[in-house]
Amino acid sequence: MSLGATIAREVRAGTDVEVLTVFGYGPDSPAKAGPWDTRCGYKTEGEACAGRREEDRNACRILGARTQWFDFGAEPYQRNGTPQEICAAITAALAGADGALIPGFPLWHPDHAELAQLLLGARLPCRIGLYAEQPYLFYERKTIAPAMRAAAIEPALGQVLEWTRQQADRTERRLKMRAVRCYRTQLRGLGLARLGLYRMLWHEASQGGEAIAWLKQPG
């Protein structure tokens, strides 16, 4: 939802793109589904894991990206890993990568905020950028400043973020729409069923495309 057009463009250019889902749920967990997953029609964490990974697999297939899921639990489930273990797993997955994009704004979801804080404090083996999260960025369209204020992240980084919009052509925008539609269990709860998705993508395109801010390298 946040980077579909950018992923499609990079894949078309020959880049090997892998989408990492850090809090991918416990695939064998019998824990009762949390409030969100219950609304989406799932009964247990394990059932939600299987369903959401299949949606993710289908979406990434459309874009041409590879997928990798970790079995760390998302909120409200048990995490099944310490911050050190989570960071170690991500660091290992990024070995050999040229760059990685992590959640950066507006970080409404507690999992996204926790992940961003963890990774920004780690020594990751590649260039790091932040991406503006959809649909949360779309929700803030009436209150957000044009330069996209960085909330609590900018002071912690010690640098001013320069957000740039990634222009996409018609093919990339269409691929993104097809990919996002794969998340059928999520769209209604996110307000993106029917016209909601069209409005989000239209607004994103009218602003210049998906938003990314690459961190300045030390030195």
Summary of the structure (lengths in Angstrom):
residues: 219
radius of gyration: 16.9
end to end distance: 33.5
largest distance: 50.7
contacts: 651
relative contact order: 0.18
helix: 42%
strand: 15%
